[in-house]
Amino acid sequence: MDYTLLSSPLQGFTDFRFRNAQNKLFGGIDTFYSPYIRLNGKMVIKPSYERDLLRENNLDLEVIPQVITNDADEFLFVAKYVQELGYKELNWNLGCPYPMVTKSGMGSGLIANPEKINNILHRAHSESDILVSMKMRLGYDNSEEILDVLPILDTYPIKNIAIHARIGKQLYKGGVNLDAFQHCIDNSKHKLYYNGDITSVAKFHEMQQRFPSIDHWMIGRGLISDPFLPSMIKNNTSEYPANKMELFSTFHDTLYAIYSESLSGSTHILLKMYHLWEYFSATFSNPHKVLKKIKKAQSIRNYEVAVAEIFKNEKI
């Protein structure tokens, strides 16, 4: 069965710099979703959002922009903006689990409000011709919440619904709820995409067997922890290339150089790289030791020495 691999957006991680580096060095992702645009009531697009979506920054990539909002006017404003950039689709984030978002009634915090979802979709489809797709969780408090929303979504020409098989208040803790995802398949007319804990080729095959009707698969944190994963899935192999560490080192150096240029001050650069290493460390034989070494590096020079040592020790 043919299938499509998609990159699930992660705020602060999967920007155009990351996307280009991953695509060039590893490949395997068919479509990238950009991290969401959030307006906070101001009808202004931040320069960082614009840079992330400009066509010249995504030349070799298939990218779909995303918005997070609980306001129809904001949705329409962003829809018009991305259309001006040449995009035909806008993905609506009803999945973000973080309290700073959900407490504002956005992301997965909006799933329990079907009426508001309906109002926004009504205006989106009557006042714009943009193609709308959805990124959701099963709910915020419980996995029944989405079952009240799916009948509403069935009344609109939604392109697809990508569902992360957790509830919002789990964040990323605990397991995915595969039975609840199956309930969504059974209760929706729309094309569903699966998202959640695809972290290995074996796990991907396990999910394929569990959900044979699904042919679009989203990889989120697994892509940052293991940028080799999509191409390994495509090549149906669990074997890493012989030059794994060399490739990973090039990937790190590419990102480090780009962020050193785009971020101001060593503190910002080191913090950015530390957050990446929270995922990168999983690629190494002793993740805890690797992350501890990165955390101890409080200067650019010490950071570069630590990284060189980490890669040298792993190759031995």
WOJOSUL-V945991 format. One record per helix or strand of 3 or more residues. SS is the DSSP state (alpha for helix, beta for strand). FROM is the first residue (numbers start at 1). TO is the last residue. If there is no record, write none. Layout:
# WOJOSUL-V945991
[[SS;FROM;TO] [SS;FROM;TO]]
This chain:
# WOJOSUL-V945991
[[beta;4;7] [alpha;16;25] [beta;31;33] [alpha;47;53] [alpha;55;57] [beta;63;67] [alpha;72;84] [beta;89;94] [alpha;99;102] [alpha;107;110] [alpha;114;127] [beta;131;137] [alpha;145;153] [beta;161;164] [alpha;168;170] [alpha;178;186] [beta;192;195] [alpha;201;210] [beta;216;219] [alpha;221;225] [alpha;229;234] [alpha;244;262] [alpha;266;283] [alpha;287;296] [alpha;300;315]]
